[in-house]
């Protein structure tokens, strides 16, 4: 009897401690846990005529990727009287919604009666040409823009959101964002797993390509410089000055301004490095995004970068000699224009690894590399002054570095 009473006392004394432990464990278990986003979100930021359509297709053709090309075109074409700075928040909000597969954001920019064709360059998205958006191709197919445009354009617009939700990666390519600070709220959004691929290209090559497509880019150019009439005569250089300035600012913000828990979310890539060693760079781009290179894509990348000639269509991605395309400006752009452009973009060119030419002879000497070694990009401001032809920061000496391929 005594043993039973002692047992009861021990049980009674143990109850409060047990309750406290259970309450503590219950509180811990019921505390909200940070859930990882279901999808990975990749934003390719670049400027016009910088090879961004090609990089976009590297991702678009992957069977795990839902891709859209420049959805912010709809913002700019609707509010074309405004400036790039004034439109930045509208572009950001559209990008956020598309990343979340909420395509109702386009209601403000399109008519209610619409199909997939209402999206700018929709045919550049393999995801909109395969199930569930279009059932005439398989997800694993390499699908050309022409085939997609011919067969899949009449599917209803609601298919866009349906398709978006079925992929592990959502990738957007944009040329209408000029500042990473505008994306702070997207980085802070726990429902997004945002990574930035910042693609740059030699401004001299960009300038030459823009000359050939000036009419197509006229409206965008006006928005970039804020429709300032006093810049009309020098607009090509004024636009390039703004583009180079934005690249430099985004590099600084991506390498210095991101908090520690967001390190590794920004990747700087030069177009020239991609075309010199396409497969190696694609593997690294995919690794950054959390994707794997499959054999079918490996063959596609090789074929599209080892073709002949300089390409036929300005805004299409077709087979061409990619290395020669990247160097074509050296034979066709008059040196006085080169010198004037270098003056406008000198700081950005120095930081991003593009060597200035000081004469027509240097420009046309194809044995002289104008691209500083990639490894030097990761160590700004360190060591003794570089020898001629090696890496130089010129007027800029950044205190921290971006992650580079």
Beta strands, then each sheet from edge to edge (+ up, - down):
strand 1: 40-45
strand 2: 65-69
strand 3: 169-174
strand 4: 194-200
strand 5: 266-270
strand 6: 403-404
sheet 1: 2+ 3+ 1+ 4+ 5+ 6+
end
